[in-house]
Amino acid sequence: MKSDSRLSDLRAMSEDQLDQEVLNLKKEQFNLRFQRATGQLENTARVRVVRRDIARVKTLACAKKASSGRVPKPAPTPVAK
């Protein structure tokens, strides 16, 4: 299966490579949005696939950071007065 091989490839990547992959996917998502806005987008399903790939890569990156002990700190919540 294509998705299984893609997932195993992503799991083999380092944290830096995963961050770079997120940047590449975000650039592709940006270009797809522009193509849709100008009416040049032929494969509309690609928008959905890229959005899910971004989530998949971010999930793997977060899991790798958590397993290595480098968990990002959550944003502080505002205190109501």
MARZANU-821039 format. One record per atom (N, C-alpha, C, O): residue in three letters; x, y negated, z negated. Coordinates in steps of 0.001 Angstrom, whole numbers, padded with zeros to 6 digits, always signed. Layout:
// residues N
ALAXYZ
...
***
This chain:
// residues 81
MET+000824+001185+000000
MET+000000+000000+000000
MET+000868-001249+000000
MET+001945-001285-000594
LYS+000375-002254+000673
LYS+001141-003488+000798
LYS+001224-004240-000528
LYS+002284-004751-000889
SER+000109-004307-001252
SER+000099-005060-002501
SER+000957-004401-003574
SER+001558-005090-004398
ASP+001018-003069-003569
ASP+001853-002375-004546
ASP+003328-002661-004320
ASP+004078-002865-005274
SER+003748-002677-003052
SER+005148-002970-002764
SER+005469-004430-003083
SER+006561-004737-003561
ARG+004530-005320-002821
ARG+004722-006741-003128
ARG+004871-006933-004638
ARG+005717-007701-005095
LEU+004044-006231-005398
LEU+004094-006352-006844
LEU+005403-005802-007400
LEU+005985-006390-008311
SER+005864-004692-006865
SER+007138-004140-007345
SER+008304-005050-006968
SER+009276-005157-007716
ASP+008210-005707-005808
ASP+009238-006678-005427
ASP+009255-007861-006404
ASP+010319-008337-006801
LEU+008070-008321-006779
LEU+007983-009442-007716
LEU+008517-009057-009090
LEU+009171-009862-009752
ARG+008242-007839-009517
ARG+008728-007398-010830
ARG+010244-007293-010864
ARG+010850-007429-011926
ALA+010866-007052-009706
ALA+012322-006921-009644
ALA+013021-008278-009640
ALA+014233-008347-009841
MET+012278-009348-009417
MET+012873-010682-009350
MET+013216-011206-010741
MET+012615-010815-011742
SER+014205-012106-010770
SER+014565-012760-012027
SER+013589-013909-012287
SER+012761-014240-011438
GLU+013698-014503-013459
GLU+012812-015614-013812
GLU+012993-016794-012860
GLU+012017-017428-012460
ASP+014240-017088-012498
ASP+014512-018193-011583
ASP+013934-017913-010197
ASP+013394-018810-009550
GLN+014051-016672-009749
GLN+013496-016310-008447
GLN+011976-016412-008459
GLN+011369-016819-007469
LEU+011365-016042-009578
LEU+009910-016162-009686
LEU+009479-017628-009661
LEU+008475-017974-009039
ASP+010234-018477-010334
ASP+009930-019912-010302
ASP+010040-020466-008887
ASP+009223-021286-008467
GLN+011050-020016-008159
GLN+011222-020447-006766
GLN+010075-019933-005897
GLN+009612-020633-004996
GLU+009624-018729-006166
GLU+008508-018145-005414
GLU+007224-018946-005642
GLU+006441-019151-004715
VAL+007014-019398-006881
VAL+005850-020234-007182
VAL+005924-021530-006380
VAL+004920-021977-005824
LEU+007108-022133-006321
LEU+007262-023371-005549
LEU+006962-023146-004076
LEU+006293-023963-003442
ASN+007456-022039-003529
ASN+007198-021733-002118
ASN+005710-021521-001860
ASN+005179-021985-000851
LEU+005043-020824-002765
LEU+003613-020581-002594
LEU+002808-021870-002735
LEU+001814-022063-002035
LYS+003234-022752-003639
LYS+002539-024033-003784
LYS+002688-024895-002532
LYS+001754-025592-002137
LYS+003876-024844-001907
LYS+004077-025571-000658
LYS+003169-025014+000436
LYS+002571-025761+001210
GLU+003080-023683+000482
GLU+002199-023060+001476
GLU+000745-023437+001216
GLU-000007-023703+002154
GLN+000350-023461-000053
GLN-001015-023842-000398
GLN-001303-025283+000029
GLN-002386-025581+000535
PHE-000346-026160-000174
PHE-000486-027553+000239
PHE-000684-027651+001754
PHE-001563-028367+002233
ASN+000151-026915+002496
ASN+000036-026938+003954
ASN-001299-026369+004424
ASN-001892-026875+005377
LEU-001767-025327+003762
LEU-003059-024750+004128
LEU-004198-025723+003861
LEU-005154-025787+004634
ARG-004102-026487+002761
ARG-005138-027486+002471
ARG-005169-028558+003558
ARG-006240-029007+003968
PHE-003992-028961+004017
PHE-003943-029959+005083
PHE-004522-029408+006377
PHE-005259-030101+007079
GLN-004190-028165+006690
GLN-004725-027551+007903
GLN-006247-027453+007835
GLN-006934-027668+008834
ARG-006772-027127+006650
ARG-008225-027027+006508
ARG-008868-028401+006676
ARG-009922-028526+007299
ALA-008232-029425+006121
ALA-008798-030772+006202
ALA-008807-031301+007626
ALA-009704-032054+008004
THR-007807-030910+008427
THR-007737-031396+009810
THR-008408-030452+010792
THR-008435-030721+011993
GLY-008953-029340+010290
GLY-009649-028407+011163
GLY-008739-027479+011934
GLY-009178-026872+012911
GLN-007488-027345+011532
GLN-006538-026498+012244
GLN-006366-025131+011605
GLN-005640-024293+012140
LEU-007016-024886+010473
LEU-006839-023627+009756
LEU-007610-022517+010462
LEU-008828-022597+010619
GLU-006887-021478+010887
GLU-007522-020364+011580
GLU-007844-019220+010631
GLU-008899-018597+010747
ASN-006942-018937+009689
ASN-007141-017831+008765
ASN-007562-018395+007410
ASN-006718-018693+006566
THR-008867-018540+007210
THR-009359-019159+005981
THR-009145-018271+004757
THR-009092-018773+003635
ALA-009022-016980+004956
ALA-008808-016067+003833
ALA-007425-016243+003224
ALA-007200-015858+002077
ARG-006510-016812+003968
ARG-005143-017003+003477
ARG-005111-017938+002262
ARG-004262-017784+001384
VAL-006030-018899+002211
VAL-006096-019838+001081
VAL-006344-019055-000206
VAL-005700-019302-001226
ARG-007256-018134-000153
ARG-007599-017324-001323
ARG-006429-016418-001716
ARG-006132-016268-002901
VAL-005773-015822-000737
VAL-004652-014918-001003
VAL-003505-015667-001663
VAL-002903-015175-002617
VAL-003208-016846-001160
VAL-002103-017642-001719
VAL-002425-018072-003143
VAL-001556-018040-004015
ARG-003674-018474-003382
ARG-004067-018886-004733
ARG-003893-017733-005724
ARG-003427-017933-006845
ARG-004267-016543-005303
ARG-004130-015381-006183
ARG-002673-014966-006344
ARG-002275-014499-007411
ASP-001880-015134-005301
ASP-000445-014828-005405
ASP+000232-015758-006406
ASP+001094-015331-007174
ILE-000155-017019-006394
ILE+000411-017978-007356
ILE+000101-017525-008781
ILE+000978-017534-009645
ALA-001136-017135-009020
ALA-001522-016675-010354
ALA-000756-015409-010724
ALA-000332-015252-011869
ARG-000580-014510-009763
ARG+000128-013255-010012
ARG+001587-013515-010391
ARG+002104-012923-011339
VAL+002244-014405-009642
VAL+003653-014704-009905
VAL+003808-015428-011236
VAL+004742-015148-011987
LYS+002895-016362-011539
LYS+002966-017068-012813
LYS+002763-016117-013989
LYS+003406-016266-015028
THR+001875-015145-013828
THR+001635-014169-014883
THR+002884-013336-015136
THR+003264-013112-016285
LEU+003522-012878-014061
LEU+004743-012092-014211
LEU+005865-012917-014828
LEU+006620-012414-015660
ALA+005978-014184-014428
ALA+007026-015050-014966
ALA+006815-015267-016463
ALA+007769-015248-017240
CYS+005571-015469-016857
CYS+005265-015674-018276
CYS+005558-014413-019076
CYS+006064-014489-020195
ALA+005244-013262-018510
ALA+005511-011995-019196
ALA+007011-011765-019347
ALA+007464-011272-020380
LYS+007781-012119-018320
LYS+009238-011955-018408
LYS+009824-012889-019458
LYS+010714-012503-020216
LYS+009325-014105-019500
LYS+009827-015058-020490
LYS+009464-014617-021899
LYS+010247-014802-022831
ALA+008282-014035-022058
ALA+007860-013562-023375
ALA+008697-012367-023810
ALA+009035-012245-024988
SER+009031-011496-022886
SER+009811-010316-023253
SER+011266-010671-023557
SER+011943-009966-024305
SER+011741-011776-022967
SER+013117-012183-023245
SER+013200-013113-024456
SER+014291-013526-024848
GLY+012055-013441-025045
GLY+012043-014274-026240
GLY+011954-015755-025960
GLY+012028-016567-026882
ARG+011796-016120-024696
ARG+011696-017538-024335
ARG+010256-017873-023977
ARG+009921-018051-022806
VAL+009422-017954-024979
VAL+008014-018267-024757
VAL+007866-019779-024734
VAL+008307-020457-025662
PRO+007249-020323-023678
PRO+007061-021777-023644
PRO+006094-022216-024732
PRO+005111-021537-025027
LYS+006398-023368-025322
LYS+005549-023884-026386
LYS+004249-024426-025787
LYS+004277-025086-024748
PRO+003125-024156-026425
PRO+001864-024695-025912
PRO+001799-026199-026128
PRO+002462-026738-027015
ALA+001012-026860-025329
ALA+000871-028300-025448
ALA+000182-028629-026770
ALA-000725-027909-027188
PRO+000600-029706-027430
PRO-000051-030061-028706
PRO-001485-030473-028474
PRO-001804-031155-027500
THR-002344-030052-029380
THR-003757-030420-029269
THR-003988-031713-030018
THR-003453-031904-031109
PRO-004778-032600-029445
PRO-005037-033879-030124
PRO-005902-033645-031364
PRO-006785-032788-031384
VAL-005620-034425-032375
VAL-006348-034326-033634
VAL-007469-035359-033625
VAL-007240-036542-033376
ALA-008682-034891-033900
ALA-009822-035797-033954
ALA-009762-036603-035235
ALA-009431-036077-036298
LYS-010087-037889-035129
LYS-010041-038765-036309
LYS-011427-039100-036771
LYS-011592-039827-037751
***
